Amino acid sequence: MTPPSDDESPPATEAPEHNEPRDSLGMRWAKFVALTVVAGVLMGLLFGFSVHVVAWNTYLHSGRIHTTRVEERKMQPAAGDTRHEFALRFLAGGCLGGLIGLGYVIRCLVKDEDP
């Protein structure tokens, strides 16, 4: 193996040109809406079931028949959970997820990129 001589220079790295045609305007907006909705639904589900996950985790890790007051307080919200409370948590998570998705959409629009 011979060392490179001074005459040889490393190949120039050029940015690849993207000659692919862009999606139609309707398809791009469909992707943007889908990103926002999917992020909203996922965050909504995460927020909606968070109380139940904490209660189940506390129940599994207690390992005792008699639980402490702290563990009982962690399990109590899941026992009294109503559809209305779940809907409010889902709505809060959905709004947060939608805002995150909307932030990504705005970033793509500002940089003139496709998602």
ABEGO torsion letter per residue (X at the ends): XBBBBAABBBBBBBBBBBABBBBBAAAAAAAAAAAAAAAAAAAAAAAAAAAAAAAAAAAAAAGBABBBAAAAAAAAAAAABBAAAAAAAAAAAAAAAAAAAAAAAAAAAAAGBBX
